[in-house]
């Protein structure tokens, strides 16, 4: 699984990497129900949903991403 990382450089040229987490809301177009979750790799996770690899939404396809928010840490995304 890949992770989104941002590289920052300080005045001392020390590299600081930040990993983001994403909280998201999906909408099932089949039953108009919402599903929420969080992940460190939004693109990968959405692909899992669309490929019917997630049990909780497998029979609720098609689904669409209606909202996501980038968070600086996992605790903020949960």
C-alpha positions as CSV (number, residue, x, y, z in Angstrom):
1,X,0.0,0.0,0.0
2,X,1.4,3.4,-0.9
3,X,1.0,6.4,1.4
4,X,0.7,10.1,0.6
5,X,3.8,11.9,1.9
6,X,4.8,15.5,1.9
7,X,8.5,16.3,2.1
8,X,9.5,19.5,4.0
9,X,12.9,20.9,4.4
10,X,14.0,22.9,7.4
11,X,16.6,25.6,7.3
12,X,19.2,23.0,8.3
13,X,18.2,20.9,5.2
14,X,16.8,18.1,7.4
15,X,14.0,16.3,5.6
16,X,10.7,16.0,7.4
17,X,8.1,13.6,5.9
18,X,4.4,14.0,6.7
19,X,2.0,11.2,6.0
20,X,-1.7,12.2,5.5
21,X,-4.8,10.3,6.4
22,X,-8.1,10.7,4.7
23,X,-11.6,10.6,6.1
24,X,-14.2,10.0,3.4
25,X,-17.9,9.6,2.8
26,X,-19.3,7.3,0.0
27,X,-22.8,7.2,-1.3
28,X,-24.3,4.0,-2.6
29,X,-26.2,4.8,-5.8
30,X,-28.0,1.5,-5.3
31,X,-29.7,2.1,-1.9
32,X,-28.8,5.8,-1.3
33,X,-27.0,4.9,2.0
34,X,-23.8,6.5,3.2
35,X,-20.6,4.8,4.2
36,X,-17.8,6.5,6.0
37,X,-14.2,5.4,6.5
38,X,-10.6,6.5,6.7
39,X,-7.4,5.5,5.0
40,X,-3.8,6.6,4.3
41,X,-4.2,5.8,0.6
42,X,-7.5,7.1,-0.7
43,X,-6.9,6.2,-4.4
44,X,-6.1,2.6,-3.5
45,X,-9.0,2.3,-1.1
46,X,-11.5,3.6,-3.7
47,X,-10.2,1.1,-6.1
48,X,-10.9,-1.7,-3.6
49,X,-14.5,-0.5,-3.3
50,X,-15.0,-0.4,-7.0
51,X,-13.5,-3.8,-7.4
52,X,-16.0,-5.3,-4.9
53,X,-13.1,-6.2,-2.5
54,X,-14.8,-4.6,0.5
55,X,-17.5,-6.7,2.1
56,X,-19.5,-3.8,3.6
57,X,-20.1,-2.2,0.2
58,X,-19.8,-5.2,-2.1
59,X,-23.5,-5.4,-2.7
60,X,-24.1,-1.7,-2.6
61,X,-22.4,-0.8,-5.9
62,X,-22.1,1.5,-7.6
63,X,-20.8,3.9,-5.0
64,X,-19.3,7.4,-5.4
65,X,-17.1,9.5,-3.3
66,X,-19.0,12.5,-2.2
67,X,-16.6,14.0,0.4
68,X,-13.1,13.6,1.7
69,X,-10.8,15.5,4.0
70,X,-7.1,15.3,4.4
71,X,-5.8,14.9,8.0
72,X,-2.3,15.2,9.4
73,X,-2.6,12.1,11.6
74,X,-4.7,9.0,12.0
75,X,-6.4,10.1,15.2
76,X,-7.8,13.2,13.4
77,X,-9.2,11.0,10.7
78,X,-11.0,8.6,13.0
